[in-house]
């Protein structure tokens, strides 16, 4: 798996270099994928970690490496777990630009699992959280969720985007876009209470405002995307 050396060994290299250099703080980027399908909601930082896919397993390994360097050597690490960040400039591999670009090309939208729910968090909200994690003394040594606290299914977000674009939509479940059986994360919904208490953070931009900004940006930069092409 190519992601293992990047996520685990790459993180180890950064942590070791940071320790050698005596840096003031390391912000380690985790992911909500480490939780796997929610065992309870909203998902707080105490939720069990599940290696539900090779990617999530590699990220769990990276998280634990960051934890080990903090506990063993006192390295000032903050682990941030973003939930489903979206917004302008996002790769076509992600579901939001996939939906938008397909709608710009026609009315038919091909997607994978339509019932899975996600906590979609606009990129500026996530960036604000990272900045606070980098500047708040009490954050050192902590793991902090950054999510909106609102969940929506993939099918429903496609319908919402179509409505915002004033487009009729025909959704097709494309088997090529389905994850391998057992690896699909069926539900993600963040408990962002720790971020609010520890960082004073709250998501300022709601889902519809974020989607509108994303649609407008992609409309101005259609040349960056290939409508109808499934990007892996």
Secondary structure as the mmCIF struct_conf table of DSSP 4:
data_model
#
loop_
_struct_conf.conf_type_id
_struct_conf.id
_struct_conf.beg_label_comp_id
_struct_conf.beg_label_asym_id
_struct_conf.beg_label_seq_id
_struct_conf.end_label_comp_id
_struct_conf.end_label_asym_id
_struct_conf.end_label_seq_id
HELX_RH_AL_P HELX_RH_AL_P1 UNK A 2 UNK A 4
HELX_RH_PI_P HELX_RH_PI_P1 UNK A 5 UNK A 9
HELX_RH_AL_P HELX_RH_AL_P2 UNK A 10 UNK A 21
TURN_TY1_P TURN_TY1_P1 UNK A 22 UNK A 22
BEND BEND1 UNK A 24 UNK A 24
STRN STRN1 UNK A 26 UNK A 29
HELX_RH_3T_P HELX_RH_3T_P1 UNK A 32 UNK A 35
BEND BEND2 UNK A 37 UNK A 37
BEND BEND3 UNK A 39 UNK A 42
STRN STRN2 UNK A 43 UNK A 43
TURN_TY1_P TURN_TY1_P2 UNK A 45 UNK A 46
BEND BEND4 UNK A 47 UNK A 47
HELX_LH_PP_P HELX_LH_PP_P1 UNK A 48 UNK A 49
BEND BEND5 UNK A 53 UNK A 53
HELX_RH_AL_P HELX_RH_AL_P3 UNK A 54 UNK A 73
STRN STRN3 UNK A 77 UNK A 82
BEND BEND6 UNK A 84 UNK A 84
STRN STRN4 UNK A 85 UNK A 86
TURN_TY1_P TURN_TY1_P3 UNK A 88 UNK A 89
TURN_TY1_P TURN_TY1_P4 UNK A 92 UNK A 93
BEND BEND7 UNK A 94 UNK A 94
HELX_RH_AL_P HELX_RH_AL_P4 UNK A 95 UNK A 105
BEND BEND8 UNK A 107 UNK A 107
STRN STRN5 UNK A 108 UNK A 111
BEND BEND9 UNK A 112 UNK A 112
BEND BEND10 UNK A 114 UNK A 115
STRN STRN6 UNK A 117 UNK A 118
STRN STRN7 UNK A 121 UNK A 122
HELX_RH_AL_P HELX_RH_AL_P5 UNK A 123 UNK A 135
HELX_RH_3T_P HELX_RH_3T_P2 UNK A 137 UNK A 139
TURN_TY1_P TURN_TY1_P5 UNK A 140 UNK A 141
STRN STRN8 UNK A 143 UNK A 146
BEND BEND11 UNK A 149 UNK A 149
STRN STRN9 UNK A 152 UNK A 153
HELX_RH_AL_P HELX_RH_AL_P6 UNK A 154 UNK A 164
TURN_TY1_P TURN_TY1_P6 UNK A 165 UNK A 166
STRN STRN10 UNK A 170 UNK A 173
HELX_RH_3T_P HELX_RH_3T_P3 UNK A 175 UNK A 177
BEND BEND12 UNK A 178 UNK A 178
HELX_LH_PP_P HELX_LH_PP_P2 UNK A 179 UNK A 180
TURN_TY1_P TURN_TY1_P7 UNK A 181 UNK A 183
STRN STRN11 UNK A 187 UNK A 187
STRN STRN12 UNK A 190 UNK A 190
HELX_RH_AL_P HELX_RH_AL_P7 UNK A 193 UNK A 199
BEND BEND13 UNK A 205 UNK A 205
HELX_RH_AL_P HELX_RH_AL_P8 UNK A 207 UNK A 220
HELX_RH_3T_P HELX_RH_3T_P4 UNK A 222 UNK A 224
TURN_TY1_P TURN_TY1_P8 UNK A 227 UNK A 228
#
